[in-house]
Amino acid sequence: MSIESILRTIRQNIVFAWPASTIAGGIFAAALSCEQPKKDPSKVVFDMPEAAASLPVNAASVPSAATSGSLPYERCGDWEIHFSPKWGNDELGCEGAVVKFLSETQKYVVMQAYGFTSDPITNVLCALGDRGVSVSVVLDKSDKKEEDRVTKLRNHRVSVWFDEKHAIAHNKVIVVDGVSVEEGSFNYTRAGQDRNAENCLFIRQCQPIAAPYLQNYMMHQAHSLTEPKER
């Protein structure tokens, strides 16, 4: 089943429960008050457009996510850090580590990217799509120039979206199976691996940390387009 058909079954309203009792939660709720919040100020509601693709996960099943807090070590798996250029005993660098991380996906993966020109990362996403894993990618509108790459991804059942609501969609985040996260400065590009000074952090099997990233992806995907508007 395609990611689009799965996601059309999700309820149109997604509730992001950011505790208003925290400073971060209060700021987040206030900043998004223009999105017609419910009377409960601790929750912010976003309307999911009918045409928007969704995920093989019900939004209601994503735990309420605080933006900060003590790391619950007893509930989480391992973590690792990589750098580009390769540093110390690191044989992977950021690009190789991302490829390895994506290869671990069992059910679904979501990704937000600013620049996207990495062939190894493109290839592993295509392989996941061929394997029947639900793959959804939100790109910055500037990535429209990567027409051949976008076409290749879509030909391998990868859903590709463009977020042009913001000046730039600058997130670099991957969420695997709703419980594992990669994030950092690393752009998914050739330059990010070979020329730039970059870092990337991987946290596995830690749903309390993965939840806010997944919710944030859902928010941005809901207002993204399959094709950027002509300007």
C-alpha positions as CSV (number, residue, x, y, z in Angstrom):
1,M,0.0,0.0,0.0
2,S,1.4,3.4,-0.9
3,I,2.2,6.0,1.7
4,E,-0.4,8.3,0.1
5,S,-3.3,5.8,0.5
6,I,-2.2,5.0,4.1
7,L,-2.1,8.6,5.1
8,R,-5.4,9.6,3.6
9,T,-7.0,7.5,6.3
10,I,-5.5,9.6,9.1
11,R,-7.9,12.0,10.8
12,Q,-7.8,15.5,9.4
13,N,-6.9,17.2,12.7
14,I,-3.5,16.4,14.2
15,V,-3.0,17.6,17.7
16,F,0.5,18.5,18.9
17,A,0.5,18.4,22.7
18,W,3.3,20.6,23.8
19,P,3.1,21.1,27.6
20,A,2.3,24.8,28.1
21,S,3.7,24.5,31.6
22,T,7.2,24.5,30.2
23,I,8.8,27.7,28.7
24,A,9.4,25.9,25.4
25,G,5.8,24.6,25.2
26,G,4.4,28.1,26.0
27,I,6.5,29.8,23.4
28,F,5.7,27.1,20.8
29,A,1.9,27.4,21.5
30,A,2.1,31.2,21.4
31,A,4.0,31.3,18.1
32,L,1.4,29.0,16.5
33,S,-1.7,30.7,17.9
34,C,-2.6,31.9,14.4
35,E,-3.3,28.3,13.5
36,Q,-6.7,28.4,15.4
37,P,-5.8,26.5,18.6
38,K,-8.5,24.9,20.6
39,K,-9.6,26.4,23.9
40,D,-7.1,24.3,25.7
41,P,-3.9,26.5,25.4
42,S,-1.6,23.5,25.9
43,K,-2.6,22.1,22.5
44,V,-2.1,23.4,19.0
45,V,-4.2,22.0,16.2
46,F,-3.2,21.8,12.5
47,D,-5.6,20.9,9.7
48,M,-4.3,18.1,7.5
49,P,-5.2,18.9,3.8
50,E,-7.2,16.1,2.1
51,A,-4.5,15.9,-0.6
52,A,-1.6,15.6,1.9
53,A,0.1,12.2,2.1
54,S,0.5,10.8,5.6
55,L,2.3,8.0,7.4
56,P,1.7,4.4,8.4
57,V,1.2,5.7,11.9
58,N,-1.8,7.2,13.5
59,A,-1.0,10.7,14.7
60,A,-2.9,10.0,17.9
61,S,-0.4,7.2,18.7
62,V,2.6,9.6,18.7
63,P,3.2,10.5,22.3
64,S,2.9,14.0,23.6
65,A,6.4,15.5,23.1
66,A,8.2,17.9,25.4
67,T,10.9,19.9,23.6
68,S,13.4,19.3,26.4
69,G,13.9,17.1,29.4
70,S,16.1,14.6,31.1
71,L,17.2,11.8,28.8
72,P,15.5,8.6,30.0
73,Y,18.5,6.3,29.5
74,E,16.7,3.3,30.9
75,R,14.1,3.5,28.0
76,C,16.5,4.3,25.1
77,G,18.9,2.4,23.0
78,D,22.3,3.4,21.8
79,W,23.6,6.7,20.5
80,E,26.5,7.6,18.2
81,I,28.1,10.7,16.7
82,H,29.8,11.0,13.4
83,F,31.7,13.8,11.6
84,S,32.6,14.9,8.1
85,P,35.4,14.9,7.1
86,K,35.9,11.5,8.8
87,W,37.5,12.0,12.2
88,G,39.5,9.7,14.4
89,N,38.6,6.1,14.0
90,D,35.4,6.9,12.2
91,E,35.3,4.9,8.9
92,L,31.9,6.0,7.8
93,G,31.6,9.8,8.1
94,C,28.2,11.3,8.2
95,E,27.1,10.0,4.8
96,G,28.1,6.4,5.4
97,A,26.5,6.5,8.9
98,V,23.2,7.9,7.4
99,V,23.1,5.1,4.8
100,K,23.7,2.5,7.6
101,F,21.0,4.1,9.7
102,L,18.4,4.1,6.9
103,S,19.2,0.5,6.1
104,E,17.9,-0.4,9.6
105,T,14.3,0.7,8.7
106,Q,11.6,-1.9,9.1
107,K,8.3,0.0,8.6
108,Y,8.7,3.6,7.6
109,V,11.1,6.5,7.4
110,V,10.5,10.3,7.2
111,M,13.1,12.8,6.2
112,Q,13.4,16.6,6.1
113,A,16.3,17.9,4.0
114,Y,17.6,21.2,2.8
115,G,20.2,20.2,0.2
116,F,19.9,16.7,-1.3
117,T,22.5,15.6,-3.8
118,S,23.9,12.4,-2.1
119,D,23.8,9.4,-4.5
120,P,24.3,6.8,-1.7
121,I,21.5,8.2,0.4
122,T,19.2,8.5,-2.7
123,N,20.0,4.8,-3.5
124,V,19.2,3.5,-0.1
125,L,15.9,5.4,0.0
126,C,15.0,3.8,-3.4
127,A,16.0,0.4,-2.1
128,L,13.7,0.9,0.9
129,G,10.8,1.9,-1.4
130,D,11.4,-1.2,-3.5
131,R,11.3,-3.3,-0.4
132,G,7.9,-2.0,0.5
133,V,9.0,0.4,3.3
134,S,7.0,3.6,3.4
135,V,9.4,6.5,2.6
136,S,8.4,10.2,2.7
137,V,10.8,13.1,2.1
138,V,10.1,16.8,2.6
139,L,12.6,19.0,0.7
140,D,13.3,22.7,0.5
141,K,11.8,24.3,-2.6
142,S,15.3,24.9,-4.0
143,D,15.7,21.1,-4.5
144,K,13.3,21.3,-7.3
145,K,16.3,21.7,-9.5
146,E,17.2,18.1,-8.7
147,E,14.6,16.9,-11.1
148,D,16.3,13.7,-12.1
149,R,16.8,12.7,-8.5
150,V,13.2,13.5,-7.5
151,T,12.0,11.5,-10.5
152,K,14.2,8.5,-9.5
153,L,12.9,8.6,-6.0
154,R,9.3,8.7,-7.1
155,N,9.9,5.9,-9.5
156,H,10.9,3.8,-6.5
157,R,7.7,4.6,-4.5
158,V,9.3,7.4,-2.4
159,S,6.9,10.3,-1.7
160,V,8.6,13.6,-2.3
161,W,7.3,17.0,-1.1
162,F,8.5,20.6,-1.2
163,D,8.1,22.9,1.7
164,E,7.9,26.5,0.5
165,K,6.0,28.0,3.4
166,H,9.3,29.2,4.9
167,A,12.2,31.3,3.6
168,I,14.1,28.0,3.6
169,A,13.2,24.6,4.9
170,H,16.5,24.1,6.7
171,N,15.8,21.0,8.8
172,K,18.1,18.0,8.4
173,V,16.3,15.2,10.2
174,I,15.5,11.5,9.7
175,V,13.1,9.5,11.8
176,V,13.1,5.7,11.5
177,D,10.1,3.7,12.6
178,G,9.0,6.5,14.9
179,V,11.6,5.6,17.5
180,S,15.1,6.4,16.1
181,V,16.4,9.8,15.0
182,E,19.3,11.3,13.1
183,E,19.9,15.0,13.2
184,G,22.8,17.6,13.0
185,S,24.4,20.1,10.7
186,F,25.0,17.5,7.9
187,N,23.2,18.2,4.7
188,Y,22.5,15.1,2.6
189,T,24.9,16.3,-0.1
190,R,28.2,15.4,-1.8
191,A,29.7,18.6,-0.4
192,G,28.4,17.8,3.1
193,Q,30.5,14.6,3.0
194,D,33.6,15.6,1.1
195,R,34.1,19.3,1.6
196,N,32.3,20.7,4.6
197,A,32.9,20.4,8.3
198,E,29.7,18.7,9.5
199,N,28.3,16.6,12.4
200,C,25.5,14.1,12.8
201,L,23.9,12.5,15.9
202,F,22.1,9.2,16.0
203,I,19.8,8.2,18.8
204,R,18.2,4.7,18.5
205,Q,15.1,3.2,20.1
206,C,14.2,6.3,22.1
207,Q,10.6,7.2,21.4
208,P,10.5,10.2,23.8
209,I,13.1,11.9,21.7
210,A,11.8,10.7,18.3
211,A,8.2,11.9,19.0
212,P,8.7,15.7,18.7
213,Y,10.7,15.2,15.5
214,L,8.0,13.0,14.0
215,Q,5.3,15.5,15.0
216,N,7.3,18.3,13.5
217,Y,7.7,16.4,10.3
218,M,3.9,15.9,10.1
219,M,3.4,19.6,10.6
220,H,5.7,20.6,7.7
221,Q,4.5,17.8,5.4
222,A,0.9,18.9,5.9
223,H,1.6,22.3,4.2
224,S,4.0,21.0,1.6
225,L,3.3,20.5,-2.1
226,T,4.1,17.8,-4.5
227,E,5.4,20.5,-6.9
228,P,6.7,24.0,-5.9
229,K,4.7,26.9,-7.2
230,E,6.2,28.8,-10.2
231,R,7.6,32.1,-9.1
